[in-house]
Amino acid sequence: MLYISTRGGSEKKRSAEVIKQGLASDGGLFVPETIPSLSKEEIATLSKAPYPERAAQILSKFLTDYSYEELLTAANAAYSKSRFGPYAAPVKSLNEKQKILELWHGPTCAFKDMALQIMPRLLSLALDKTGEKRDALILVATSGDTGKAALEGYKDVNRTKITVFYPEDGVSEAQKLQMASQEGKNVNVCAIRGNFDDAQTGVKKIFSDRRKAQKLDSMGYFLSSANSINWGRLAPQIVYYVSAYCDLLAEGTLREGEEIDVSVPTGNFGNIFAAYTAKKMGLPIRKLICASNKNNILTDFINTGVYDRNRPFYTTISPSMDILISSNLERLLYLIQGPKKTAECMKKLSETGRYEVSEEVRDTILRDFEAYFSTEEETIDEIKTTFEKYDYLIDTHTAVALRGADKAASDKITVIASTASPYKFAPSVLFAISGEKFDGDDFIGVQKLLSQRSGVPIPEPLASLEGKTRRFTGSIGSSPEEMWAEVEKFVR
Ligand SMILES: *Cc1c(COP(=O)(O)O)cnc(C)c1O
């Protein structure tokens, strides 16, 4: 299978090259030329298999230049018990119709682990497959969770090194400690005395500087990113939708071929695009519910066909969805309206911040998607009522998805993607269930209090932060040159 750009450039690449390269040369995103199919018989067979086998089977349809054995080895290592506990992506039953797909049993307690645990292994294999002599150097600018998930994913993976930059005063204490205490021989973490934009700008400057690339080249490295638009991050996300269906089939909740709805708390549109891909492969999904917070740009787009980022940006209690540019939406646009119109839309977006699709395109989208958003009050209320009614604790992002599913009022079994442990957003969750406000930096204290109030144990990766020693201390200035000096020092 070959991959092409959403913007119609002429390059066609194998999956290993796509994972190595990230973005297509014309600025578009890579998509498979055709979407492979998944038969009823395969679903039935997979429903008897453990998670890593499901992953290897689904991935082998997309990553055709990897052998099944390579993919199974990678999946077994990525989704091992030591990293994810007994089951990587369990489905919990809330009530007869609503089933929660828990995607946060990985090392950082959020769903990005599902992709970031396996993607570095796929990249490492890609270097051998493409005859690459240099090793990959990953640079990440983070405002919080992605940095830690990437560090855990790349930790001690062959032929890779990673440096994460974060704004010294722009992440929470818990996130700081998580990153500063990171283990692994090939990792580096660096605080900068600036904000997230400075960190992002510095990393972008390094990426676009030819001379720096040559310098790294002479030291045996090339730059690569852990960005969510990389197909290597998207493909592993398809797996858990198939897996959830398999589990519900195996336990007898679903009949063979029965349709489900899926609700996804959406920011960059990666997770829900993976669910859409599963549907296009043949997984019996009727509707995809795109759930947003107060930054409801996608709700508007899906319902009206107008994408307009000229609007206020809100900081919410579900921060991983505080986004005004949903990069992966480009992949959906491509599949529905082709490369030419998609390239036009993206051009308009960068020039004016707005584009509009035809009525026909909007109606096509509405055949597969429904879109809702939740206010902050609704999100808090959803956490509270879910806890009171079902004795089940959810985080703020999951609450947005569950409220979306409530609003859709579907008569189908609905799978709700739960993207973070409630303990990742403990102050908001504590407030929702008990009305207590917890201010300040004592993240261990707030987790303990939440555990007392809810009776739900703190997940091990968060509990074990208590008393961890900081390995990366100190900070640097926020100029690109200082950041580059840090990178050079690290690769030496
Ligand atoms: C990243 C993230 C999301 C949004 O997922 P997208 O793929 O960007 O749409 C939702 N919830 C949590 C907890 C996240 O970390």
The ligand as an ORCA input file, in Angstrom:
! r2SCAN-3c Opt
* xyz 0 1
  C      -5.254     14.881     22.833
  C      -6.452     14.656     23.681
  C      -7.776     14.747     23.161
  C      -8.060     15.164     21.737
  O      -7.734     14.171     20.793
  P      -7.536     14.563     19.269
  O      -7.023     13.342     18.605
  O      -6.554     15.693     19.245
  O      -8.876     14.971     18.738
  C      -8.823     14.467     24.007
  N      -8.619     14.131     25.307
  C      -7.386     14.055     25.840
  C      -7.235     13.709     27.278
  C      -6.263     14.297     25.045
  O      -5.035     14.218     25.598
*
